[in-house]
Amino acid sequence: MGRRTQAERDAITVEIGFAVVTGFLVGGLTFLAIAGPMMVFPLSSGAERRLVLAGAVAGLAVFVLRVVHVLWRFPGGPGNTRQPSQPGRTNPDS
């Protein structure tokens, strides 16, 4: 891979920031959805601990999946190999 332009580096930085911020939001909402009932309903301390642990594990998993999903779909990422536009190649713009 050749050198990246400043615009490409900026685009990657913005995309990473977007992936992390939306990952935190979706992971946090997942945690709250699972662990939230302990704030509303009276539960034993063991049940509360299990809900918090399940919420943390699920929130972390959703965070990681969101970040990977966003970055994988970014143009030029691992899932999107660029094909040069050359005559005779199977590329829509050739």
N, C-alpha and C positions, 0 to 999 in steps of 0.2 A: 504494500500500500504506500502510495506517495505521501508527500507532505499535505497537510490539511490547511485550508485557508482560514483566515480569522472568522469568517462567517460560518464555516462548518464547525469550528471549535465552539463558537457561541451557541449554535443550534444544538450541539450535543450537551452543552452545559445547561441550557434551558430545559431540554428534554429530561435530563437526569433530575433536575430540580422538580419538574412536574411529576415525574415518577415517584420521587420520595415523598412529596407533599400529599399527593393523592393516595399513596400507599399508607401514610400515617392516618389520613382521614378514614379510609375504608377499614384499616386495621383497628382503629379506635372505635369506630361504630360497631364493628364485629365484637370487640371486647365488651362494649356497653350492652349490646343485645344479649350476650350470654351471661355476663356477671351482673347486669342491672337488676334482675328480679330480687337479688339479696337486699337491695335498698328499699324495696316495696313490701316484701313479704318477710315475716319473721322466720328465720331459718336457724338451724343449729350451727355452731362454729365450724364443724366438719363440713357441712354442706356449703357454707360460705367459702371455705378454703377451696373446695373442689370446683365451685363455680368460677372463682377468680383464676384458678389454674387452667381450667378449660377455656375461659375467655382469653387468657394470655396466650395460650398455645394457638388457639384459633386465630386470634388477632395477628400474631406473628406470621402464621402461615399465609393469611390473606395479604398481609403487607408484602411478603416476599413474592407471592404470586403476582400481585399488582405491579410491582417494580419490574419483574422479569417480563411480564406481558407488555408493558409500555415500551421498555427498551428493546425488546425483540422486534416489535413492529416498526421501530424507527428506521427510516430509510438508511441503508448502508450498514445496518446492524447485522448480527449473525444470521438472522432469518431472511434477510433481503440482500442477496449478493447482487452487485451491479454488473451488468453485462455491457461491454463497450458497444457503442453504436457504429458498426462497421458494415459495409455492403457485404451481402452474402450471409450474414449472421441472422439467427432467428430472434429478432428484436422488433417490437412493433414500430419503432421509429427508424428502422434501417431502410 
